[in-house]
Amino acid sequence: MVGFELADLRKAIADENIIWQKHVLVRLAERHILQNEALDVILAGEVIRRYDDDKPFPSVLMMGWVAERPLHVIAAYGEAETTVFIITVYEPSLDFFELDYKTKRK
């Protein structure tokens, strides 16, 4: 199977099989985003881009709304480890995205 199912990612979160890279923890603090907000995006948001060929694990870019602000989360999934790896979390800018916060500006 190329990539993974969204249900696998969400189950890993429910099972608390989550690895937060140091980089993302620093960025969360800088951006005033809570870890639970990032997880909420994965649990209730939508996949707007798939990166099935990413190494070492396939990943997705997800978008969701938390407290009336859009958030993007990039997360990877290790199938053998049944673990989600949170890569980065940020508030998308209208400088780079259309009003839907999903479509990249050209």
N, C-alpha and C positions, 0 to 999 in steps of 0.2 A: 504494500500500500504506500502510495506517495502521500506525504503529509499526514494529517490526523483529523479526527472528527472533533467538532466543537464540544460534543458531550464528554470526550476524553479529558479535554482541558478543564472543563467545569467539574468533573468528578475528582480530578487531582486537587482542585481547590477545596472541594468538600472534604476530601480526605486529608487536607492540610499538608499535601506533598508539594510545597512551594519553596523555591530558592530565589531569594532576593540578592542580586548582585550588589556589591558595595556601591558601584557607580549609581545604580538606580536609587538606592537609599539616600545618597547625597543629593541627587537631583530632586527627589520627592521633598526633602527638607527645603531646598532652595526655592522650589516652586509652590510650596505650601499645599501640597497634596498628601492626603493620608493614604496609608497602605490599604485600608479598607475601601477607600474610594476607587483605587485601582482594581481591586478584586471585584467590586460592584460592576465595573465596566465589563470585566470578563464574564461575570455571571449573568448580566442582563443586556449587555451591548450587542453590537453586530460586527461581524467580520467585514472589513472594507477592502482588505487586501491579504492575499495569501503568499507566503514565501516558502513553497514546498521544497525548494532546492537549497534552502539555508543550511549551513553546517555550523555546529555539529548536529543541530536539530532543526526540523522545519518550524516556521514561525508564522504568526499572523499579526496584522495591524487591526485593532478593534477600536470602535468608537462608541461612546455612550455619554449619557448626560448624568451629572452628579451635582446636586444643589444648583440646578439651572445653568451649569457651565459644561461645555463639551470637554471631554477628555479622550485622548488617544492612549492606548496601551499596546506595546509590542511585547508579545509573549511567545516563547518557544515551548515545545512539548517533547520530552524524552520518553518515547514509547516503552523502552525496556525498563526505565526507572519509574514509569508512570508519574512523572514529575513535571510541573510547570516551572519554567524559568522566566521570571519577569525581567525584561531587558531594559525597557524605558517607559516612562509615563510623562505625558506633557499635555498642556492645553493648546490645541491647534490654533494657529494664527490665520486671520483672514488675509494676511499678506501672502500666504502660501496655499490656502484652501478657499473654495467657493463657500457661499453662505450655508450650504448643507454640512460643512466641515468634513466632508467625505471625499469630495472631488478636488484633486490638485489643480491649482490655477496653471494655465498654459503660458 
